Amino acid sequence: MTTDRTLVPLRSTHSMPVVFGAGAAIGVLGGMIGLGGAEFRLPLLIGLFGFAALSAVILNKAMSLVVVLVALPARLMAVPAAELAERWPVAVNLLAGSLLGAWAGASWAVRMRSTTLYKVLAALMVLMAAALVVTHTTALETLSLPLWAQIPAGVIAGFGIGVVAAIMGVAGGELLIPTIVLLFGEDIKTAGSLSLLVSLPTMLVAFARYSRDGSFAVLGANLRFTTTMAAGSIAGAVLGGLLLGVFPDVVLIPALAVILLVSAFKLARHD
């Protein structure tokens, strides 16, 4: 059976305008719902640009890291750092699980056969579609757990999110934001900023684990591709943010969920 290791380094032959445009399209989709769009970028890396599963995950992780680094200062302007500092227990609680989950998820991903990883990615995309619909169509309210239950729940949730983020190469905001609202009772705006603070170290841990695998060579072989698509993603996210509210959620969210489900179906059938 062919694995990603037999395909590294795999270099994209697509023109840079196409790569930038694809990144921008993904950025717009994510920006319109206040996210980075990495869950939409992953199937594009596999389906359009022809990267094998693990190579696509590593490239997606690198681009997600760039997008989060750019988004963090903007988020700090929206929610002051002092206000976030007061909520450090929330970030620490989730990080206690997510850092371990990120290392474990990346370790599992590099050991999976390609056919298995495609199916796992498909299942996780279904999960992302469900999270997208629930988060944007349901009024989330805190679970009001006692402290003795809240702390272990945060660690367990963080671990699961870390695993998913590492395997898919995403920041994990789709799962972190509703988790922060449900477990810790924060508003959506604050939860979005806290999610970036949790995502950044979590992604760095997964990135460090991937760097120890031979498949990481795909990043060096496609550095121009990665930076161009990341630039397109950032530009698209800005445009998508400007379009926020132009399309009603009742139309936009189901459409994006369908895109994820169709992508999941295609990935599940990928050899």
SVG drawing of the C-alpha trace seen along z (x, -y; Angstrom):
<svg xmlns="http://www.w3.org/2000/svg" viewBox="-32 -47 45 49">
<polyline fill="none" stroke="black" stroke-width="0.4" points="0.0,0.0 1.4,-3.5 1.9,-5.8 2.8,-9.5 6.4,-8.6 6.8,-7.3 5.4,-10.6 7.7,-13.0 8.8,-15.5 5.8,-16.2 5.9,-19.6 2.8,-21.3 3.0,-22.4 0.1,-24.8 0.7,-28.4 0.9,-30.8 -2.1,-32.9 -4.2,-29.8 -2.7,-28.9 -3.3,-32.4 -6.9,-32.4 -7.7,-29.1 -6.3,-30.4 -8.3,-33.6 -11.5,-31.6 -11.0,-29.5 -10.2,-32.7 -13.5,-34.3 -15.5,-31.2 -13.8,-31.2 -14.0,-35.0 -17.7,-35.1 -18.2,-33.0 -15.4,-34.4 -13.0,-31.4 -9.8,-30.7 -11.2,-28.2 -8.6,-25.5 -11.3,-22.8 -12.2,-23.9 -8.6,-24.2 -7.7,-20.6 -9.9,-18.8 -8.7,-21.4 -5.1,-20.5 -5.9,-16.8 -8.5,-17.1 -7.3,-20.0 -3.6,-20.2 -3.0,-16.4 -1.2,-16.2 -1.3,-12.9 -3.2,-12.9 -0.3,-13.4 1.4,-15.9 -1.8,-17.9 -2.2,-17.9 1.3,-19.2 0.9,-22.0 -2.5,-22.9 -1.0,-23.1 1.7,-25.4 -0.8,-27.7 -3.1,-27.6 -0.2,-28.7 0.5,-31.7 -3.2,-32.7 -3.5,-32.5 -0.3,-34.5 -1.8,-37.3 -5.2,-37.1 -4.0,-37.2 -3.0,-40.9 -6.4,-41.9 -8.2,-39.9 -6.2,-41.6 -7.5,-44.9 -11.1,-43.7 -10.6,-42.1 -7.9,-43.9 -5.1,-41.7 -5.8,-42.7 -9.3,-41.3 -7.9,-38.0 -5.3,-37.9 -8.1,-37.8 -9.3,-34.6 -6.0,-32.8 -7.4,-29.8 -9.7,-29.0 -6.7,-28.9 -4.5,-26.9 -7.3,-24.4 -7.8,-23.7 -4.1,-23.7 -3.5,-21.1 -5.3,-18.7 -4.8,-20.2 -1.0,-20.1 -1.0,-16.4 -3.8,-15.9 -1.8,-17.7 1.3,-15.5 -0.8,-12.4 -2.8,-13.3 0.2,-14.1 1.9,-10.9 -1.1,-8.9 -1.4,-10.7 2.2,-9.9 1.8,-6.2 -1.5,-5.7 -1.7,-4.1 -2.8,-6.6 -6.1,-4.8 -6.9,-5.0 -5.9,-8.6 -8.3,-9.6 -11.2,-7.9 -10.3,-9.5 -10.1,-12.9 -13.5,-12.3 -15.0,-11.4 -13.5,-14.5 -14.9,-16.7 -18.4,-15.4 -17.7,-16.4 -16.7,-19.9 -19.9,-20.2 -21.9,-19.3 -20.0,-21.7 -20.5,-24.5 -24.2,-24.0 -24.7,-23.7 -22.5,-26.7 -24.2,-29.0 -27.8,-27.9 -28.1,-27.2 -28.0,-29.6 -25.2,-28.2 -25.5,-28.5 -23.1,-27.6 -23.5,-24.1 -22.8,-25.7 -20.7,-22.7 -19.2,-22.8 -15.5,-23.5 -14.6,-19.9 -16.3,-18.8 -15.4,-21.8 -11.6,-21.4 -11.4,-17.7 -14.1,-18.4 -11.8,-21.2 -8.8,-18.9 -10.7,-16.1 -12.3,-18.5 -8.9,-20.1 -7.3,-16.8 -9.9,-15.8 -9.7,-19.2 -5.9,-18.9 -6.1,-15.5 -8.6,-16.8 -6.6,-19.9 -3.4,-18.0 -4.8,-15.3 -6.6,-17.8 -4.0,-20.6 -6.5,-23.2 -6.5,-25.7 -9.5,-24.1 -11.5,-27.3 -14.6,-25.5 -14.5,-23.3 -12.7,-25.6 -15.2,-28.4 -18.4,-26.5 -16.4,-24.5 -15.3,-27.8 -18.9,-29.1 -20.4,-25.9 -17.9,-25.0 -16.7,-28.4 -19.7,-30.7 -17.7,-33.2 -19.4,-35.3 -18.6,-34.4 -16.3,-37.4 -14.1,-36.6 -14.2,-32.9 -12.9,-33.7 -9.9,-35.5 -9.2,-32.8 -9.5,-30.1 -6.5,-31.7 -4.5,-31.8 -5.1,-28.1 -4.7,-27.3 -1.3,-28.8 0.7,-26.7 -1.4,-23.7 -0.5,-24.0 3.2,-24.6 3.3,-21.3 1.7,-19.4 4.0,-21.2 7.0,-20.1 5.9,-16.5 5.4,-16.5 8.8,-18.0 10.3,-14.8 8.7,-12.8 10.1,-12.4 6.9,-13.6 7.7,-17.1 10.0,-17.5 6.9,-18.3 6.9,-21.7 10.4,-22.6 9.6,-21.4 6.6,-23.6 7.6,-26.7 6.5,-29.1 3.2,-27.2 2.6,-27.4 3.4,-31.1 1.4,-32.0 -1.7,-30.1 -1.3,-31.4 -1.2,-35.0 -4.3,-34.3 -6.0,-32.9 -5.3,-36.0 -6.4,-38.3 -9.6,-36.3 -10.3,-36.2 -10.1,-40.0 -12.6,-40.2 -14.8,-37.6 -14.8,-39.6 -16.1,-42.6 -18.8,-40.4 -19.8,-39.2 -23.6,-39.5 -24.1,-40.0 -25.3,-36.4 -27.8,-35.3 -26.7,-32.4 -29.8,-30.5 -28.4,-30.2 -24.6,-30.4 -24.2,-27.8 -26.1,-25.0 -24.2,-25.6 -20.9,-25.5 -21.9,-22.3 -22.9,-20.7 -19.4,-21.6 -17.8,-19.9 -20.0,-16.8 -19.4,-16.5 -15.7,-16.8 -15.9,-14.2 -17.6,-11.8 -14.9,-12.3 -12.1,-11.8 -13.7,-8.6 -13.6,-7.2 -10.0,-8.4 -7.4,-5.6"/>
</svg>
